[in-house]
Amino acid sequence: MEVTGADFHLGASEVVRVRNKSSVQPPAGSYPATAFDVPLTFVEKLAYGPRSWVRVYTGEQRYIDATVNSGDDIAQAVEGWRISCAPLIR
């Protein structure tokens, strides 16, 4: 499955569309992964902002929705990002 872009929904009204892939992509593995270049401030806002979710678009003109932070529950990927990047954003 090829990821062609993503829409990050932050809070009730802000949407950030990401379509330009990074020049450095993760190595091929059993789980499909695609890297996009975004400012660190955006990633911080996504990880810590309540009511955030993402719609990931695939090459087959389909999409997958996933909650990032509902205000009550936080996705495991975000929790891992918080642990690995915490020294960089403080």
C-alpha positions in Angstrom: 0.0 0.0 0.0 1.4 3.4 -1.0 0.7 6.4 1.1 0.1 9.5 -1.1 -0.8 12.1 1.6 -2.5 12.8 4.8 -4.9 15.4 6.3 -4.2 16.1 10.0 -7.3 17.5 11.8 -6.3 19.5 14.8 -9.0 20.4 17.2 -12.4 21.5 15.8 -11.4 23.5 12.8 -7.8 23.3 11.7 -6.7 21.0 9.0 -3.1 20.6 7.7 -2.7 18.8 4.4 0.6 17.0 3.8 1.3 15.8 0.2 5.1 16.3 -0.4 7.1 13.3 0.6 10.4 13.6 2.3 13.6 13.0 0.3 14.6 10.4 2.9 12.2 7.5 3.3 12.1 4.8 6.0 13.6 1.4 5.0 11.1 -1.1 3.5 9.7 -3.4 6.1 6.7 -5.5 6.9 4.6 -2.4 7.8 4.2 0.3 5.2 5.7 3.7 6.2 6.1 7.0 4.4 7.9 10.1 5.6 6.8 13.7 5.1 8.7 16.8 6.0 6.8 19.0 8.5 7.9 21.6 11.0 8.6 20.3 14.5 6.1 22.8 15.9 3.4 21.0 13.8 4.3 17.6 15.2 4.3 19.0 18.8 0.8 20.6 18.2 -0.5 17.3 16.8 0.9 15.3 19.7 -0.3 17.5 22.5 -3.5 19.0 21.1 -6.7 17.4 22.1 -9.3 16.0 19.6 -6.7 15.4 16.8 -7.0 12.7 14.1 -5.5 11.9 10.8 -6.8 10.7 7.4 -4.2 8.9 5.4 -4.7 8.6 1.7 -3.4 5.6 -0.3 -2.5 5.2 -3.9 -5.7 3.2 -4.5 -7.8 6.4 -3.9 -8.8 5.1 -0.5 -8.2 6.5 3.0 -7.8 5.3 6.6 -8.9 7.4 9.6 -7.1 7.2 12.9 -7.4 9.0 16.2 -4.2 10.6 17.4 -5.4 12.2 20.6 -9.1 12.2 21.6 -8.5 14.1 24.8 -9.0 10.9 26.7 -6.9 8.4 24.8 -3.6 8.9 22.9 -2.4 6.7 20.1 0.6 4.5 20.8 2.6 6.2 18.0 2.1 9.6 19.6 3.2 8.3 23.0 6.4 6.9 21.4 7.0 10.2 19.7 6.6 12.1 23.0 9.2 9.9 24.7 11.8 10.1 21.9 11.4 13.8 21.1 10.7 15.2 24.6 14.3 16.5 25.1 14.2 18.3 21.7 11.1 20.4 22.4 11.6 21.5 26.0 
